[in-house]
Amino acid sequence: MKLLERTIAEIYEEIPEVSMFLGDYGLDPLERGIPLGHWLESLPEEMYEDIGIDREGLVENLEEYLRQIDMMQLGKLPPVHSITVLGGHDKSGKPEEVRLTLTRGSVTSIVGPTGSGKSRLLADIEWMAQNDTPTGRKILVNGEAPDTQLRFSLEYKLVAQLSQNMNFVMDTTVAEFVAMHAESRMVDNIDEVVREVVTQANMLAGEPFEGTTPVTSLSGGQSRALMIADTAFLSSSPVVLIDEIENAGIDRKKALSLLVRKEKIVLMATHDPILALMAERRLVIRNGGILKVIATTPKEKENLEKLEALDNRLLALRTRLRSGELIEDAG
């Protein structure tokens, strides 16, 4: 029997993900003994206008969503081992002489002034550009042009972005928030994963928090730490972009180490020389294009150790300051 001909109650019992899908659009059928198609047809046009999609589009999205779930359960989503960026051109049309391959477990920093084109680069990667974006870049997945179905999938995204400002508005606890994400990923050992995510997040955060802590009461640093741990353990996206992690109020080195251990392809937009030198390479962005790719040199690694020593001294001073001590001795 076709999906739209079955009752909502039958569908919810057999495929509970449909309830989550409709909930994302703010839809919650009160009468569940009627066919799904009949209920969708009964919704007023104003309702579809409010959610920004018509009935046909909603049904198409639902079918694609269920197809992606089937693919995930059957293990058919292709594992991503590498992403290759084939250069296009900058805003003035100057060619990018770049063929850059990023592999799992690697860390690459992105440096350049505000507005230079860092976000455009990530957008090209996220949408698997095929010479059809303003930069003319082409993205290969595992060395090949991605399949069209993969590229335009509603659920499968290459890039998970962690922005500077992360504000929660959900009325839920940390543990409930992580559990919902785990359920959406069809994780079996949800309780164990929740505990691990909270534990790892506390290793990154300056101030500890509990699983029972409301997400709305988390500080900026705690929110960022939670999302980095959540991304490492639960996100299916192989590429992770962290924007200016130096302003996050978390342990930067531990955050990168966690993502690398989970074999993420990490890209950092940063102005921090310590973070830039922690990466294996850095992309210099200017005028909308990749100006150059610089591999971190052995001499730079030596300087990194000196910079980290200075940073640790500043961290110790900040800790003393927060504890109410006098800073009369800066040694």
N, C-alpha and C positions, 0 to 999 in steps of 0.2 A: 504494500500500500504506500502511495506517495506521502511524503512528509506532511504536506498541507491538508491532506484528507484525514489525517489522524487527529484524535482529540489532544488538546493541550496536556491533559493529565497523563495520557499514555506517553507522550513525547517527554515530558518532564521526568517520568519514572525511568524511562529507558535511556534518555540522553539529557542528563541534568545540565549539561553545558548550554543547552538552548535557553534555559532560564537566565544564566549568566549573560548570554548574548543579548537577550531582550532587555535585561536590567541595565546594560551599558547604555541603552538608548532611553532609559527611564520608563520602559514599558513593563507593566505587571498585570497580566490578565486576571481579573477576579473570578470570572466564570471559566472553569477549566474543563468542563465536560463537552465543549463544542470544538469542532475542527479548527486547527490553527489558521487555515486559509480563510475560513468564515470570519474568525475574529479579526484578522488583519483587514479584511474588506469592510468590517463594521466600523473601523476607526475613522473619525472625521478627517477631512483634508487638512484642517488646522493643526491636528496632531502631527501629521507628517511634515507640515511646514515648520513646526516647532523643533523637530529633531533633524531637520535638514536633509530629508531623503524621502523619495516616494515609495509606494508599496513594492513595485517591481525591483527597485534598487535594494530595498531591505531584504527581500527574499533572495536576491542574488548574493548579497553579502552573507546571509545566513548559510546558504549552500556552500559558499567558498570557505566559510569558517568551519563547517562540519567536515569538509574535505581535508582541510589542514589538520584537524584533529585526528582524522583517520590516518593521514600520512605520518603524523608524529607517533601514533600508537604502533604503526607498522614499521617504524624506523626508516621511512622512505625519504625524509628530509635529508638532503646531502650534507655530510659534515664539511665544514669549511676549514681547510688547512692553510690557505693563503689568500690574500687579496693583492692584486697587482694594479697599480695606477699607471695608466699610459697617458703621458702629458698631452695637454691641449694647447691653450694659449692664455695670456693674461688679458687685461681689459683693453690694452692697446693693440692686441692681435699678435704680440710677440710670442713665438712658439716656446712651449715648455720642453726643454730637452731632458725629459724624465721618463724612466721606466723603473718604477719602485715596487718591490714585492715585500709585503708585510706578512710575517708568519705568526702562528699562534705562540703565545708566550713572549712576544717581543714588545718592547716599549719604544715609542717614537714621540718626540716632543715636536710641537708646532709653535714657531715663534714668528712674531711680526707685529706691527702696530695695529691698533684698533681699526677695523674696517678694511684690513688688507686682503681678506678673502679666506680666512680660516674656516668660517662657517660654510662657505661655498664648497670647500674641499670635502668637508664631512658630508654635506648634502649629496655630492656626487657619489661618494662611497655608499651612502645609505640607500640611494635609489639605483645603484649599479648602472651609472650613466653609460650610455653607448653612443658617444659623440652627439648627444641630443640635449645637452645643457649649455648654458651660456659660455662655459669654459671649453667645450669641445673635448672634454676628457673621456676616456674609456676605462671601465673597470672590469677586470677579469676576476673570476672566482675559481680558485684552484687551477689557474692558468688558462681558463677558457671563458668565452662569453657566456653569461648566465642564461639559463633557460627562461623563456618569456614568462611561463607560469610562475617560476620562482621570483622573477624580478617584480612582477605586479601582484604578488601574493599579499592579501590583507593582513595576514598574521605573521609571516616570516620576515623579520627585519634584521638586516646585517648589523645595524649600529644601535647601541643603547647609550643615550646621552645623559650625563649627570651635570646639570647646570650649576651655576654659582649659587643661585637662590632656590632652596627647596622648602616649600611651605605645605604642610598637610592641612587638609580641611575635613578629613573623615573623622567621624565620632567613633573611634575604635582604638584598641590598645596596640602596642608594638607587636605582640605575639599574634593577635588577630589579623593584623595587616599582613604579616609575613605568611601566616597560614593561608590567607585568601590567595596570595600569589602562588604558594606551593600547590594549592588545589587546582588552580588554573593550569598549572604545568603538569597536572596528574602525577604528582610525587606520591610515592607510597608511604614512606616514613615521615609524615608531616611533622609530628611532634619533635622528632630528632633533628630535622632540618631547622625548625624554628629555634630550638635551643642553640644550634651551631651558629646560625645567623646572628642571633642576639649576642652570643659570646664573642664572635669575631668583631662585631660592630663595637663592642665595649673595649676591645683591644685597640681600636682606632680612635675612639672618642676621648676628648679631654676629660669629660665628666661622665661617670657611669650611669646607666639607666637599666630598668627592669623590663621584662616582657609585659608586665602589667601597666607600664607607663603609657598614658594616652599619647598618641602620636602628635597631637596638637600642642603638647607641652614640651616637646623636644626642642632644644636649641638648634641653631643653624649647623653647628659642628656635629651634634648628635644625629640630626637628620641626614647629613651628608654621610656620616659613618654607617648609618643603617642602610642607606641606599647602595653604598659601595659593597657592603657585605651581601645584601640581597641580590645585587647584580652578579656578584661572583658565584653565588650558589644556585640561583634560580633563573637568571635570564638566559634565554636560548640564543641571544645575539652574540656572535663571536667577536665583534668589534665593540670596544668601549671607549667613548670619548669623555674625558674629564676636563671640564673648563675651569682653569685657574684654581687648582686644588690647594695652592698655597694660601688661599683665603678661607679655607674650609674649617680651620680649627681642629684638624685631625692629624694623626701621625702619617705623614706623607709616604715615608719609606715603607711602613707596614702595609699601607693601602695598595701601593704598587706591587709589593711582594705577594699579597693575597691574590690579586688579579692575574699575575703571572703564573702563580701556582695552579690557578684554575684555567690556564692556557687561553686567556683572552688576548686578543690583539689590542694593545692599549695605545691610544693616541691622547696626548695631553697638550692642550693649548695653555701656554704658561709664559709668565714674565720672570720666573724665578730661575736664576742661574744654577742653583742646586738641582732642581727638578730637570732642567734642560740637560745637565751633564749626567744625570742618572740614566737617561735614555741611551739607547744604542746609537741613535742618530737623531738629528733634528732637521725639520723642514723649515726653510726660511721663506715666508710668504710675503710678497710685495706686489702691489697693483693688481691684485686678483689672481696672481699666478705663483707657482712654485719657482722661486728664484734659484735656489740651490738646495742640495741635500748634503749635510755635513755629518760624517761619521765621527763619533766621539773619539778623540785621540788619547793615547796613553798619558800624555802630558796633562790633558784636561782631567783625566781620572785622578791624577796626582793632586791637581788643584781642587778636585771635588772633595778629597779627604780633608784638606785645609778648610774649605768652606763649611763642611759639615761640623768640624771642630768649633768653628766660630758660631755656627748656628746652635750647637748644643750649649755653648756658654750663654747665648742670648735666651735660650729656652729655660736654662736654670735661673737666670735673672727674672724672667717673667713669672716663674713658679714662686720665687721668693716674694715678688711683688704681690701676687695674688694671695699669698699667705699672710700678708700684712707685715713683712719684714722690712727693715731699712736697707736701702741699697747704698751703703757707704763704702762697701768693698765690692768692686766690680770684677774681682778675680775669680 
